[in-house]
């Protein structure tokens, strides 16, 4: 049985995540530290938890803030 292949919704940018593709899987990548999480982590509650634990000062930042970071 293979792992579920989650697709990356653009709304996840509000948590500071974009994605990279590896072996036909979309993996969440944090735009601040560029850390790549496993495909199973691509759930809103897990992405938000990562943001709150790793970068608590960025929790109130807007989607536009993370889009700017993503493009740099």
C-alpha positions in Angstrom: 0.0 0.0 0.0 1.5 3.3 -1.0 1.4 6.6 0.9 -1.3 9.0 0.2 -0.1 11.7 -2.3 -1.3 15.0 -0.9 -1.5 18.0 -3.3 -0.3 21.4 -2.1 -3.1 24.0 -1.9 -1.9 27.6 -2.3 -3.7 28.5 1.0 -0.8 26.8 2.9 1.3 29.8 2.1 -0.3 31.6 5.0 1.6 29.1 7.3 4.8 30.0 5.5 5.0 26.9 3.3 5.5 26.3 -0.4 6.3 23.0 -1.9 9.0 21.2 -3.9 8.6 18.1 -6.0 10.6 15.0 -5.4 9.9 11.7 -7.0 6.5 12.9 -8.2 5.5 13.9 -4.7 4.8 17.4 -3.5 6.7 18.0 -0.2 6.0 21.1 2.0 9.0 23.4 2.3 9.1 26.2 4.8 10.0 29.5 3.1 11.9 30.9 6.1 14.5 28.1 6.9 13.9 26.1 3.7 13.3 22.9 5.7 11.4 20.2 3.8 8.9 18.1 5.7 7.5 14.8 4.8 4.4 14.5 2.6 2.3 13.3 5.6 3.0 16.7 7.2 1.0 18.5 4.5 -2.0 19.1 6.7 -3.0 22.5 7.9 -2.8 21.7 11.6 0.7 20.3 11.2 2.0 23.1 9.1 0.5 25.7 11.6 2.1 23.8 14.5 5.5 23.9 12.8 5.1 27.7 12.3 4.1 28.2 16.0 6.9 26.0 17.4 9.7 27.0 15.1 9.0 30.7 14.4 6.5 32.0 17.0 7.3 35.6 16.1 6.0 35.0 12.5 2.6 33.6 13.5 0.8 36.9 12.9 2.5 37.6 9.5 0.3 37.8 6.4 0.3 35.6 3.4 1.9 38.4 1.5 4.9 38.4 3.8 5.5 34.7 3.1 5.0 35.2 -0.6 7.8 37.8 -0.6 10.1 35.5 1.3 9.3 32.7 -1.1 10.3 34.8 -4.1 13.7 35.8 -2.6 
